[in-house]
């Protein structure tokens, strides 16, 4: 088969993409994508592995929403640690497509504070 200049550029870019992805993956993840032929296939497989299907996303969203709704400061937990936990949940919710207005987050933090 004769390769055009455009075909060679695309093949080279695909090889560059695969190289970058291969270098960033741990052994466990690499073993799950090593059969993929193109950079696009690798990327789609990584999305599936990391984000899951729609049902998985809905389950994660439900669990994270419940975590946010029920969050309380733990005994002995510092304000910084509590803020980090709240922020982590808000970031997870955001990644799943649910935004939390700052006002709601602030109210949740105030409600979740311990009496001390």
Jmol script that loads the backbone (N, CA, C; Angstrom):
load data "model"
ATOM      1  N   UNK A   1       0.835  -1.166   0.000  1.00  0.00           N
ATOM      2  CA  UNK A   1       0.000   0.000   0.000  1.00  0.00           C
ATOM      3  C   UNK A   1       0.892   1.246   0.000  1.00  0.00           C
ATOM      4  N   UNK A   2       0.537   2.208  -0.811  1.00  0.00           N
ATOM      5  CA  UNK A   2       1.274   3.466  -0.900  1.00  0.00           C
ATOM      6  C   UNK A   2       0.755   4.446   0.144  1.00  0.00           C
ATOM      7  N   UNK A   3       1.638   4.986   0.937  1.00  0.00           N
ATOM      8  CA  UNK A   3       1.262   5.967   1.944  1.00  0.00           C
ATOM      9  C   UNK A   3       1.482   7.368   1.404  1.00  0.00           C
ATOM     10  N   UNK A   4       0.488   8.197   1.576  1.00  0.00           N
ATOM     11  CA  UNK A   4       0.631   9.594   1.193  1.00  0.00           C
ATOM     12  C   UNK A   4       1.345  10.328   2.332  1.00  0.00           C
ATOM     13  N   UNK A   5       1.754  11.552   2.066  1.00  0.00           N
ATOM     14  CA  UNK A   5       2.390  12.367   3.104  1.00  0.00           C
ATOM     15  C   UNK A   5       1.441  12.551   4.279  1.00  0.00           C
ATOM     16  N   UNK A   6       0.156  12.755   3.964  1.00  0.00           N
ATOM     17  CA  UNK A   6      -0.858  12.924   5.013  1.00  0.00           C
ATOM     18  C   UNK A   6      -0.996  11.654   5.858  1.00  0.00           C
ATOM     19  N   UNK A   7      -0.978  10.495   5.211  1.00  0.00           N
ATOM     20  CA  UNK A   7      -1.062   9.220   5.943  1.00  0.00           C
ATOM     21  C   UNK A   7       0.141   9.047   6.874  1.00  0.00           C
ATOM     22  N   UNK A   8       1.311   9.423   6.406  1.00  0.00           N
ATOM     23  CA  UNK A   8       2.525   9.301   7.218  1.00  0.00           C
ATOM     24  C   UNK A   8       2.450  10.222   8.434  1.00  0.00           C
ATOM     25  N   UNK A   9       1.940  11.447   8.245  1.00  0.00           N
ATOM     26  CA  UNK A   9       1.799  12.388   9.358  1.00  0.00           C
ATOM     27  C   UNK A   9       0.832  11.845  10.404  1.00  0.00           C
ATOM     28  N   UNK A  10      -0.298  11.306   9.936  1.00  0.00           N
ATOM     29  CA  UNK A  10      -1.291  10.758  10.866  1.00  0.00           C
ATOM     30  C   UNK A  10      -0.713   9.576  11.642  1.00  0.00           C
ATOM     31  N   UNK A  11       0.003   8.691  10.943  1.00  0.00           N
ATOM     32  CA  UNK A  11       0.597   7.525  11.603  1.00  0.00           C
ATOM     33  C   UNK A  11       1.629   7.979  12.630  1.00  0.00           C
ATOM     34  N   UNK A  12       2.417   8.976  12.275  1.00  0.00           N
ATOM     35  CA  UNK A  12       3.425   9.475  13.201  1.00  0.00           C
ATOM     36  C   UNK A  12       2.776  10.098  14.431  1.00  0.00           C
ATOM     37  N   UNK A  13       1.731  10.908  14.224  1.00  0.00           N
ATOM     38  CA  UNK A  13       1.022  11.514  15.355  1.00  0.00           C
ATOM     39  C   UNK A  13       0.405  10.443  16.241  1.00  0.00           C
ATOM     40  N   UNK A  14      -0.151   9.402  15.630  1.00  0.00           N
ATOM     41  CA  UNK A  14      -0.738   8.318  16.411  1.00  0.00           C
ATOM     42  C   UNK A  14       0.340   7.631  17.249  1.00  0.00           C
ATOM     43  N   UNK A  15       1.504   7.443  16.676  1.00  0.00           N
ATOM     44  CA  UNK A  15       2.608   6.829  17.427  1.00  0.00           C
ATOM     45  C   UNK A  15       3.054   7.724  18.585  1.00  0.00           C
ATOM     46  N   UNK A  16       3.081   9.021  18.359  1.00  0.00           N
ATOM     47  CA  UNK A  16       3.451   9.968  19.424  1.00  0.00           C
ATOM     48  C   UNK A  16       2.428   9.896  20.556  1.00  0.00           C
ATOM     49  N   UNK A  17       1.150   9.891  20.194  1.00  0.00           N
ATOM     50  CA  UNK A  17       0.080   9.811  21.197  1.00  0.00           C
ATOM     51  C   UNK A  17       0.199   8.512  21.992  1.00  0.00           C
ATOM     52  N   UNK A  18       0.375   7.400  21.309  1.00  0.00           N
ATOM     53  CA  UNK A  18       0.496   6.109  21.998  1.00  0.00           C
ATOM     54  C   UNK A  18       1.699   6.112  22.936  1.00  0.00           C
ATOM     55  N   UNK A  19       2.811   6.672  22.479  1.00  0.00           N
ATOM     56  CA  UNK A  19       4.014   6.736  23.305  1.00  0.00           C
ATOM     57  C   UNK A  19       3.763   7.534  24.580  1.00  0.00           C
ATOM     58  N   UNK A  20       3.120   8.682  24.447  1.00  0.00           N
ATOM     59  CA  UNK A  20       2.820   9.516  25.619  1.00  0.00           C
ATOM     60  C   UNK A  20       1.911   8.769  26.586  1.00  0.00           C
ATOM     61  N   UNK A  21       0.860   8.148  26.061  1.00  0.00           N
ATOM     62  CA  UNK A  21      -0.072   7.415  26.922  1.00  0.00           C
ATOM     63  C   UNK A  21       0.612   6.231  27.593  1.00  0.00           C
ATOM     64  N   UNK A  22       1.414   5.488  26.861  1.00  0.00           N
ATOM     65  CA  UNK A  22       2.110   4.340  27.436  1.00  0.00           C
ATOM     66  C   UNK A  22       3.011   4.763  28.590  1.00  0.00           C
ATOM     67  N   UNK A  23       3.698   5.884  28.434  1.00  0.00           N
ATOM     68  CA  UNK A  23       4.640   6.329  29.453  1.00  0.00           C
ATOM     69  C   UNK A  23       3.957   6.823  30.726  1.00  0.00           C
ATOM     70  N   UNK A  24       2.692   7.185  30.633  1.00  0.00           N
ATOM     71  CA  UNK A  24       2.001   7.730  31.804  1.00  0.00           C
ATOM     72  C   UNK A  24       1.205   6.688  32.583  1.00  0.00           C
ATOM     73  N   UNK A  25       1.094   5.494  32.046  1.00  0.00           N
ATOM     74  CA  UNK A  25       0.244   4.474  32.678  1.00  0.00           C
ATOM     75  C   UNK A  25       1.039   3.550  33.583  1.00  0.00           C
ATOM     76  N   UNK A  26       0.399   3.120  34.674  1.00  0.00           N
ATOM     77  CA  UNK A  26       1.032   2.110  35.517  1.00  0.00           C
ATOM     78  C   UNK A  26       0.869   0.748  34.843  1.00  0.00           C
ATOM     79  N   UNK A  27       1.557  -0.247  35.383  1.00  0.00           N
ATOM     80  CA  UNK A  27       1.559  -1.584  34.765  1.00  0.00           C
ATOM     81  C   UNK A  27       0.160  -2.191  34.696  1.00  0.00           C
ATOM     82  N   UNK A  28      -0.612  -1.994  35.745  1.00  0.00           N
ATOM     83  CA  UNK A  28      -1.953  -2.564  35.790  1.00  0.00           C
ATOM     84  C   UNK A  28      -2.839  -1.986  34.688  1.00  0.00           C
ATOM     85  N   UNK A  29      -2.832  -0.658  34.555  1.00  0.00           N
ATOM     86  CA  UNK A  29      -3.650  -0.012  33.532  1.00  0.00           C
ATOM     87  C   UNK A  29      -3.133  -0.350  32.143  1.00  0.00           C
ATOM     88  N   UNK A  30      -1.802  -0.361  31.997  1.00  0.00           N
ATOM     89  CA  UNK A  30      -1.214  -0.689  30.696  1.00  0.00           C
ATOM     90  C   UNK A  30      -1.672  -2.062  30.220  1.00  0.00           C
ATOM     91  N   UNK A  31      -1.734  -3.017  31.143  1.00  0.00           N
ATOM     92  CA  UNK A  31      -2.144  -4.370  30.753  1.00  0.00           C
ATOM     93  C   UNK A  31      -3.572  -4.404  30.216  1.00  0.00           C
ATOM     94  N   UNK A  32      -4.381  -3.427  30.617  1.00  0.00           N
ATOM     95  CA  UNK A  32      -5.772  -3.377  30.163  1.00  0.00           C
ATOM     96  C   UNK A  32      -5.937  -2.704  28.808  1.00  0.00           C
ATOM     97  N   UNK A  33      -4.929  -1.940  28.369  1.00  0.00           N
ATOM     98  CA  UNK A  33      -5.068  -1.222  27.096  1.00  0.00           C
ATOM     99  C   UNK A  33      -4.062  -1.689  26.040  1.00  0.00           C
ATOM    100  N   UNK A  34      -3.191  -2.618  26.399  1.00  0.00           N
ATOM    101  CA  UNK A  34      -2.100  -2.976  25.490  1.00  0.00           C
ATOM    102  C   UNK A  34      -2.575  -3.585  24.165  1.00  0.00           C
ATOM    103  N   UNK A  35      -3.788  -4.078  24.108  1.00  0.00           N
ATOM    104  CA  UNK A  35      -4.298  -4.666  22.868  1.00  0.00           C
ATOM    105  C   UNK A  35      -4.896  -3.613  21.920  1.00  0.00           C
ATOM    106  N   UNK A  36      -5.036  -2.387  22.371  1.00  0.00           N
ATOM    107  CA  UNK A  36      -5.582  -1.327  21.526  1.00  0.00           C
ATOM    108  C   UNK A  36      -4.578  -0.981  20.431  1.00  0.00           C
ATOM    109  N   UNK A  37      -5.097  -0.726  19.247  1.00  0.00           N
ATOM    110  CA  UNK A  37      -4.224  -0.492  18.094  1.00  0.00           C
ATOM    111  C   UNK A  37      -3.894   0.981  17.872  1.00  0.00           C
ATOM    112  N   UNK A  38      -4.816   1.884  18.211  1.00  0.00           N
ATOM    113  CA  UNK A  38      -4.588   3.298  17.923  1.00  0.00           C
ATOM    114  C   UNK A  38      -4.673   4.122  19.210  1.00  0.00           C
ATOM    115  N   UNK A  39      -4.171   5.339  19.122  1.00  0.00           N
ATOM    116  CA  UNK A  39      -4.255   6.250  20.251  1.00  0.00           C
ATOM    117  C   UNK A  39      -5.697   6.516  20.636  1.00  0.00           C
ATOM    118  N   UNK A  40      -6.555   6.632  19.639  1.00  0.00           N
ATOM    119  CA  UNK A  40      -7.984   6.871  19.899  1.00  0.00           C
ATOM    120  C   UNK A  40      -8.598   5.700  20.663  1.00  0.00           C
ATOM    121  N   UNK A  41      -8.270   4.479  20.260  1.00  0.00           N
ATOM    122  CA  UNK A  41      -8.785   3.299  20.968  1.00  0.00           C
ATOM    123  C   UNK A  41      -8.301   3.284  22.422  1.00  0.00           C
ATOM    124  N   UNK A  42      -7.037   3.622  22.618  1.00  0.00           N
ATOM    125  CA  UNK A  42      -6.476   3.661  23.975  1.00  0.00           C
ATOM    126  C   UNK A  42      -7.233   4.687  24.808  1.00  0.00           C
ATOM    127  N   UNK A  43      -7.432   5.885  24.248  1.00  0.00           N
ATOM    128  CA  UNK A  43      -8.110   6.957  24.972  1.00  0.00           C
ATOM    129  C   UNK A  43      -9.530   6.538  25.346  1.00  0.00           C
ATOM    130  N   UNK A  44     -10.252   5.946  24.408  1.00  0.00           N
ATOM    131  CA  UNK A  44     -11.630   5.515  24.681  1.00  0.00           C
ATOM    132  C   UNK A  44     -11.667   4.426  25.751  1.00  0.00           C
ATOM    133  N   UNK A  45     -10.707   3.524  25.732  1.00  0.00           N
ATOM    134  CA  UNK A  45     -10.634   2.474  26.743  1.00  0.00           C
ATOM    135  C   UNK A  45     -10.323   3.075  28.120  1.00  0.00           C
ATOM    136  N   UNK A  46      -9.434   4.066  28.160  1.00  0.00           N
ATOM    137  CA  UNK A  46      -9.112   4.720  29.422  1.00  0.00           C
ATOM    138  C   UNK A  46     -10.325   5.450  29.992  1.00  0.00           C
ATOM    139  N   UNK A  47     -11.099   6.093  29.127  1.00  0.00           N
ATOM    140  CA  UNK A  47     -12.321   6.760  29.577  1.00  0.00           C
ATOM    141  C   UNK A  47     -13.269   5.742  30.181  1.00  0.00           C
ATOM    142  N   UNK A  48     -13.417   4.618  29.497  1.00  0.00           N
ATOM    143  CA  UNK A  48     -14.306   3.564  30.001  1.00  0.00           C
ATOM    144  C   UNK A  48     -13.806   3.027  31.342  1.00  0.00           C
ATOM    145  N   UNK A  49     -12.506   2.823  31.465  1.00  0.00           N
ATOM    146  CA  UNK A  49     -11.948   2.293  32.709  1.00  0.00           C
ATOM    147  C   UNK A  49     -12.072   3.277  33.864  1.00  0.00           C
ATOM    148  N   UNK A  50     -11.847   4.550  33.582  1.00  0.00           N
ATOM    149  CA  UNK A  50     -11.819   5.556  34.646  1.00  0.00           C
ATOM    150  C   UNK A  50     -13.194   6.102  34.998  1.00  0.00           C
ATOM    151  N   UNK A  51     -14.021   6.288  33.995  1.00  0.00           N
ATOM    152  CA  UNK A  51     -15.320   6.909  34.244  1.00  0.00           C
ATOM    153  C   UNK A  51     -16.452   5.903  34.301  1.00  0.00           C
ATOM    154  N   UNK A  52     -16.294   4.790  33.640  1.00  0.00           N
ATOM    155  CA  UNK A  52     -17.352   3.791  33.613  1.00  0.00           C
ATOM    156  C   UNK A  52     -18.462   4.160  32.647  1.00  0.00           C
ATOM    157  N   UNK A  53     -19.486   3.351  32.634  1.00  0.00           N
ATOM    158  CA  UNK A  53     -20.628   3.604  31.755  1.00  0.00           C
ATOM    159  C   UNK A  53     -21.619   4.542  32.452  1.00  0.00           C
ATOM    160  N   UNK A  54     -22.726   4.810  31.815  1.00  0.00           N
ATOM    161  CA  UNK A  54     -23.710   5.754  32.369  1.00  0.00           C
ATOM    162  C   UNK A  54     -24.259   5.290  33.721  1.00  0.00           C
ATOM    163  N   UNK A  55     -24.481   3.996  33.870  1.00  0.00           N
ATOM    164  CA  UNK A  55     -24.999   3.470  35.135  1.00  0.00           C
ATOM    165  C   UNK A  55     -23.984   3.699  36.265  1.00  0.00           C
ATOM    166  N   UNK A  56     -22.710   3.457  35.955  1.00  0.00           N
ATOM    167  CA  UNK A  56     -21.660   3.683  36.947  1.00  0.00           C
ATOM    168  C   UNK A  56     -21.598   5.152  37.337  1.00  0.00           C
ATOM    169  N   UNK A  57     -21.686   6.046  36.356  1.00  0.00           N
ATOM    170  CA  UNK A  57     -21.666   7.483  36.638  1.00  0.00           C
ATOM    171  C   UNK A  57     -22.845   7.885  37.515  1.00  0.00           C
ATOM    172  N   UNK A  58     -24.023   7.346  37.212  1.00  0.00           N
ATOM    173  CA  UNK A  58     -25.207   7.658  38.023  1.00  0.00           C
ATOM    174  C   UNK A  58     -25.025   7.185  39.458  1.00  0.00           C
ATOM    175  N   UNK A  59     -24.453   5.986  39.619  1.00  0.00           N
ATOM    176  CA  UNK A  59     -24.205   5.456  40.959  1.00  0.00           C
ATOM    177  C   UNK A  59     -23.205   6.324  41.726  1.00  0.00           C
ATOM    178  N   UNK A  60     -22.123   6.729  41.043  1.00  0.00           N
ATOM    179  CA  UNK A  60     -21.134   7.591  41.681  1.00  0.00           C
ATOM    180  C   UNK A  60     -21.760   8.924  42.078  1.00  0.00           C
ATOM    181  N   UNK A  61     -22.566   9.480  41.180  1.00  0.00           N
ATOM    182  CA  UNK A  61     -23.224  10.753  41.457  1.00  0.00           C
ATOM    183  C   UNK A  61     -24.138  10.637  42.667  1.00  0.00           C
ATOM    184  N   UNK A  62     -24.881   9.557  42.733  1.00  0.00           N
ATOM    185  CA  UNK A  62     -25.784   9.332  43.856  1.00  0.00           C
ATOM    186  C   UNK A  62     -25.006   9.197  45.166  1.00  0.00           C
ATOM    187  N   UNK A  63     -23.931   8.429  45.141  1.00  0.00           N
ATOM    188  CA  UNK A  63     -23.127   8.225  46.344  1.00  0.00           C
ATOM    189  C   UNK A  63     -22.463   9.526  46.789  1.00  0.00           C
ATOM    190  N   UNK A  64     -21.908  10.278  45.833  1.00  0.00           N
ATOM    191  CA  UNK A  64     -21.239  11.530  46.183  1.00  0.00           C
ATOM    192  C   UNK A  64     -22.237  12.569  46.681  1.00  0.00           C
ATOM    193  N   UNK A  65     -23.425  12.597  46.109  1.00  0.00           N
ATOM    194  CA  UNK A  65     -24.465  13.514  46.576  1.00  0.00           C
ATOM    195  C   UNK A  65     -24.837  13.177  48.011  1.00  0.00           C
ATOM    196  N   UNK A  66     -24.954  11.897  48.299  1.00  0.00           N
ATOM    197  CA  UNK A  66     -25.282  11.465  49.655  1.00  0.00           C
ATOM    198  C   UNK A  66     -24.154  11.821  50.631  1.00  0.00           C
ATOM    199  N   UNK A  67     -22.888  11.640  50.179  1.00  0.00           N
ATOM    200  CA  UNK A  67     -21.754  12.028  51.020  1.00  0.00           C
ATOM    201  C   UNK A  67     -21.809  13.516  51.343  1.00  0.00           C
ATOM    202  N   UNK A  68     -22.093  14.325  50.315  1.00  0.00           N
ATOM    203  CA  UNK A  68     -22.163  15.774  50.507  1.00  0.00           C
ATOM    204  C   UNK A  68     -23.292  16.136  51.464  1.00  0.00           C
ATOM    205  N   UNK A  69     -24.444  15.534  51.267  1.00  0.00           N
ATOM    206  CA  UNK A  69     -25.600  15.854  52.103  1.00  0.00           C
ATOM    207  C   UNK A  69     -25.378  15.476  53.570  1.00  0.00           C
ATOM    208  N   UNK A  70     -24.603  14.429  53.817  1.00  0.00           N
ATOM    209  CA  UNK A  70     -24.440  13.915  55.179  1.00  0.00           C
ATOM    210  C   UNK A  70     -23.106  14.287  55.825  1.00  0.00           C
ATOM    211  N   UNK A  71     -22.314  15.106  55.176  1.00  0.00           N
ATOM    212  CA  UNK A  71     -20.971  15.378  55.704  1.00  0.00           C
ATOM    213  C   UNK A  71     -21.039  16.144  57.022  1.00  0.00           C
ATOM    214  N   UNK A  72     -20.243  15.680  57.953  1.00  0.00           N
ATOM    215  CA  UNK A  72     -20.113  16.309  59.271  1.00  0.00           C
ATOM    216  C   UNK A  72     -18.637  16.277  59.640  1.00  0.00           C
ATOM    217  N   UNK A  73     -18.243  17.237  60.421  1.00  0.00           N
ATOM    218  CA  UNK A  73     -16.871  17.289  60.902  1.00  0.00           C
ATOM    219  C   UNK A  73     -16.658  16.152  61.895  1.00  0.00           C
ATOM    220  N   UNK A  74     -15.561  15.418  61.730  1.00  0.00           N
ATOM    221  CA  UNK A  74     -15.257  14.295  62.614  1.00  0.00           C
ATOM    222  C   UNK A  74     -14.617  14.803  63.906  1.00  0.00           C
ATOM    223  N   UNK A  75     -14.804  14.083  65.000  1.00  0.00           N
ATOM    224  CA  UNK A  75     -14.160  14.486  66.256  1.00  0.00           C
ATOM    225  C   UNK A  75     -12.640  14.545  66.077  1.00  0.00           C
ATOM    226  N   UNK A  76     -12.040  15.643  66.502  1.00  0.00           N
ATOM    227  CA  UNK A  76     -10.594  15.805  66.394  1.00  0.00           C
ATOM    228  C   UNK A  76     -10.111  16.257  65.024  1.00  0.00           C
ATOM    229  N   UNK A  77     -11.018  16.403  64.073  1.00  0.00           N
ATOM    230  CA  UNK A  77     -10.652  16.821  62.726  1.00  0.00           C
ATOM    231  C   UNK A  77     -10.441  18.338  62.704  1.00  0.00           C
ATOM    232  N   UNK A  78      -9.373  18.759  62.043  1.00  0.00           N
ATOM    233  CA  UNK A  78      -9.119  20.199  61.945  1.00  0.00           C
ATOM    234  C   UNK A  78     -10.017  20.810  60.877  1.00  0.00           C
ATOM    235  N   UNK A  79     -10.156  22.112  60.931  1.00  0.00           N
ATOM    236  CA  UNK A  79     -10.965  22.815  59.935  1.00  0.00           C
ATOM    237  C   UNK A  79     -10.389  22.603  58.549  1.00  0.00           C
ATOM    238  N   UNK A  80      -9.063  22.580  58.428  1.00  0.00           N
ATOM    239  CA  UNK A  80      -8.400  22.365  57.137  1.00  0.00           C
ATOM    240  C   UNK A  80      -8.740  20.984  56.580  1.00  0.00           C
ATOM    241  N   UNK A  81      -8.683  19.974  57.431  1.00  0.00           N
ATOM    242  CA  UNK A  81      -8.999  18.605  56.997  1.00  0.00           C
ATOM    243  C   UNK A  81     -10.460  18.500  56.563  1.00  0.00           C
ATOM    244  N   UNK A  82     -11.338  19.112  57.333  1.00  0.00           N
ATOM    245  CA  UNK A  82     -12.756  19.097  56.993  1.00  0.00           C
ATOM    246  C   UNK A  82     -12.993  19.806  55.657  1.00  0.00           C
ATOM    247  N   UNK A  83     -12.356  20.950  55.477  1.00  0.00           N
ATOM    248  CA  UNK A  83     -12.486  21.704  54.226  1.00  0.00           C
ATOM    249  C   UNK A  83     -11.980  20.878  53.043  1.00  0.00           C
ATOM    250  N   UNK A  84     -10.892  20.158  53.241  1.00  0.00           N
ATOM    251  CA  UNK A  84     -10.352  19.307  52.176  1.00  0.00           C
ATOM    252  C   UNK A  84     -11.330  18.192  51.808  1.00  0.00           C
ATOM    253  N   UNK A  85     -11.972  17.599  52.808  1.00  0.00           N
ATOM    254  CA  UNK A  85     -12.968  16.550  52.526  1.00  0.00           C
ATOM    255  C   UNK A  85     -14.145  17.114  51.747  1.00  0.00           C
ATOM    256  N   UNK A  86     -14.641  18.284  52.174  1.00  0.00           N
ATOM    257  CA  UNK A  86     -15.765  18.916  51.478  1.00  0.00           C
ATOM    258  C   UNK A  86     -15.362  19.248  50.041  1.00  0.00           C
ATOM    259  N   UNK A  87     -14.188  19.854  49.886  1.00  0.00           N
ATOM    260  CA  UNK A  87     -13.711  20.234  48.548  1.00  0.00           C
ATOM    261  C   UNK A  87     -13.567  19.020  47.646  1.00  0.00           C
ATOM    262  N   UNK A  88     -13.070  17.936  48.207  1.00  0.00           N
ATOM    263  CA  UNK A  88     -12.895  16.704  47.432  1.00  0.00           C
ATOM    264  C   UNK A  88     -14.239  16.200  46.894  1.00  0.00           C
ATOM    265  N   UNK A  89     -15.243  16.213  47.722  1.00  0.00           N
ATOM    266  CA  UNK A  89     -16.573  15.762  47.301  1.00  0.00           C
ATOM    267  C   UNK A  89     -17.145  16.704  46.250  1.00  0.00           C
ATOM    268  N   UNK A  90     -16.979  18.011  46.449  1.00  0.00           N
ATOM    269  CA  UNK A  90     -17.480  18.995  45.485  1.00  0.00           C
ATOM    270  C   UNK A  90     -16.797  18.802  44.133  1.00  0.00           C
ATOM    271  N   UNK A  91     -15.498  18.534  44.140  1.00  0.00           N
ATOM    272  CA  UNK A  91     -14.758  18.291  42.893  1.00  0.00           C
ATOM    273  C   UNK A  91     -15.263  17.025  42.208  1.00  0.00           C
ATOM    274  N   UNK A  92     -15.498  15.962  42.975  1.00  0.00           N
ATOM    275  CA  UNK A  92     -16.035  14.719  42.413  1.00  0.00           C
ATOM    276  C   UNK A  92     -17.402  14.961  41.776  1.00  0.00           C
ATOM    277  N   UNK A  93     -18.259  15.713  42.466  1.00  0.00           N
ATOM    278  CA  UNK A  93     -19.581  16.030  41.932  1.00  0.00           C
ATOM    279  C   UNK A  93     -19.459  16.842  40.644  1.00  0.00           C
ATOM    280  N   UNK A  94     -18.551  17.788  40.643  1.00  0.00           N
ATOM    281  CA  UNK A  94     -18.338  18.618  39.460  1.00  0.00           C
ATOM    282  C   UNK A  94     -17.869  17.776  38.274  1.00  0.00           C
ATOM    283  N   UNK A  95     -16.971  16.839  38.536  1.00  0.00           N
ATOM    284  CA  UNK A  95     -16.475  15.954  37.476  1.00  0.00           C
ATOM    285  C   UNK A  95     -17.594  15.093  36.894  1.00  0.00           C
ATOM    286  N   UNK A  96     -18.609  14.837  37.703  1.00  0.00           N
ATOM    287  CA  UNK A  96     -19.747  14.033  37.237  1.00  0.00           C
ATOM    288  C   UNK A  96     -20.857  14.903  36.648  1.00  0.00           C
ATOM    289  N   UNK A  97     -20.614  16.215  36.570  1.00  0.00           N
ATOM    290  CA  UNK A  97     -21.561  17.106  35.914  1.00  0.00           C
ATOM    291  C   UNK A  97     -22.526  17.835  36.838  1.00  0.00           C
ATOM    292  N   UNK A  98     -22.376  17.677  38.141  1.00  0.00           N
ATOM    293  CA  UNK A  98     -23.267  18.360  39.078  1.00  0.00           C
ATOM    294  C   UNK A  98     -22.506  19.505  39.740  1.00  0.00           C
ATOM    295  N   UNK A  99     -22.982  20.711  39.534  1.00  0.00           N
ATOM    296  CA  UNK A  99     -22.320  21.855  40.147  1.00  0.00           C
ATOM    297  C   UNK A  99     -22.984  22.193  41.473  1.00  0.00           C
ATOM    298  N   UNK A 100     -22.166  22.610  42.402  1.00  0.00           N
ATOM    299  CA  UNK A 100     -22.654  23.031  43.720  1.00  0.00           C
ATOM    300  C   UNK A 100     -22.360  24.515  43.866  1.00  0.00           C
ATOM    301  N   UNK A 101     -23.402  25.333  43.954  1.00  0.00           N
ATOM    302  CA  UNK A 101     -23.168  26.768  44.140  1.00  0.00           C
ATOM    303  C   UNK A 101     -22.383  27.019  45.423  1.00  0.00           C
ATOM    304  N   UNK A 102     -21.534  28.051  45.407  1.00  0.00           N
ATOM    305  CA  UNK A 102     -20.714  28.370  46.584  1.00  0.00           C
ATOM    306  C   UNK A 102     -21.563  28.542  47.836  1.00  0.00           C
ATOM    307  N   UNK A 103     -22.711  29.170  47.686  1.00  0.00           N
ATOM    308  CA  UNK A 103     -23.595  29.388  48.836  1.00  0.00           C
ATOM    309  C   UNK A 103     -23.980  28.062  49.490  1.00  0.00           C
ATOM    310  N   UNK A 104     -24.308  27.069  48.673  1.00  0.00           N
ATOM    311  CA  UNK A 104     -24.708  25.763  49.189  1.00  0.00           C
ATOM    312  C   UNK A 104     -23.525  25.087  49.899  1.00  0.00           C
ATOM    313  N   UNK A 105     -22.333  25.207  49.332  1.00  0.00           N
ATOM    314  CA  UNK A 105     -21.146  24.603  49.941  1.00  0.00           C
ATOM    315  C   UNK A 105     -20.848  25.273  51.281  1.00  0.00           C
ATOM    316  N   UNK A 106     -20.921  26.599  51.308  1.00  0.00           N
ATOM    317  CA  UNK A 106     -20.661  27.327  52.554  1.00  0.00           C
ATOM    318  C   UNK A 106     -21.666  26.930  53.636  1.00  0.00           C
ATOM    319  N   UNK A 107     -22.944  26.845  53.272  1.00  0.00           N
ATOM    320  CA  UNK A 107     -23.963  26.430  54.238  1.00  0.00           C
ATOM    321  C   UNK A 107     -23.703  25.008  54.737  1.00  0.00           C
ATOM    322  N   UNK A 108     -23.296  24.135  53.838  1.00  0.00           N
ATOM    323  CA  UNK A 108     -23.017  22.748  54.215  1.00  0.00           C
ATOM    324  C   UNK A 108     -21.837  22.698  55.176  1.00  0.00           C
ATOM    325  N   UNK A 109     -20.804  23.499  54.932  1.00  0.00           N
ATOM    326  CA  UNK A 109     -19.653  23.541  55.832  1.00  0.00           C
ATOM    327  C   UNK A 109     -20.083  24.037  57.207  1.00  0.00           C
ATOM    328  N   UNK A 110     -20.846  25.102  57.254  1.00  0.00           N
ATOM    329  CA  UNK A 110     -21.304  25.649  58.535  1.00  0.00           C
ATOM    330  C   UNK A 110     -22.152  24.628  59.281  1.00  0.00           C
ATOM    331  N   UNK A 111     -23.060  23.960  58.572  1.00  0.00           N
ATOM    332  CA  UNK A 111     -23.925  22.966  59.213  1.00  0.00           C
ATOM    333  C   UNK A 111     -23.137  21.749  59.695  1.00  0.00           C
ATOM    334  N   UNK A 112     -22.033  21.453  59.015  1.00  0.00           N
ATOM    335  CA  UNK A 112     -21.253  20.270  59.352  1.00  0.00           C
ATOM    336  C   UNK A 112     -20.211  20.477  60.418  1.00  0.00           C
ATOM    337  N   UNK A 113     -20.030  21.715  60.849  1.00  0.00           N
ATOM    338  CA  UNK A 113     -19.021  21.993  61.880  1.00  0.00           C
ATOM    339  C   UNK A 113     -19.399  21.355  63.207  1.00  0.00           C
ATOM    340  N   UNK A 114     -18.366  20.942  63.937  1.00  0.00           N
ATOM    341  CA  UNK A 114     -18.628  20.397  65.273  1.00  0.00           C
ATOM    342  C   UNK A 114     -18.881  21.551  66.233  1.00  0.00           C
ATOM    343  N   UNK A 115     -19.417  21.225  67.390  1.00  0.00           N
ATOM    344  CA  UNK A 115     -19.762  22.261  68.357  1.00  0.00           C
ATOM    345  C   UNK A 115     -18.535  22.934  68.946  1.00  0.00           C
ATOM    346  N   UNK A 116     -17.409  22.224  68.951  1.00  0.00           N
ATOM    347  CA  UNK A 116     -16.193  22.831  69.476  1.00  0.00           C
ATOM    348  C   UNK A 116     -15.816  23.991  68.624  1.00  0.00           C
TER     349      UNK A 116
END
end "model"
wireframe off; spacefill off
backbone 0.3
color backbone group
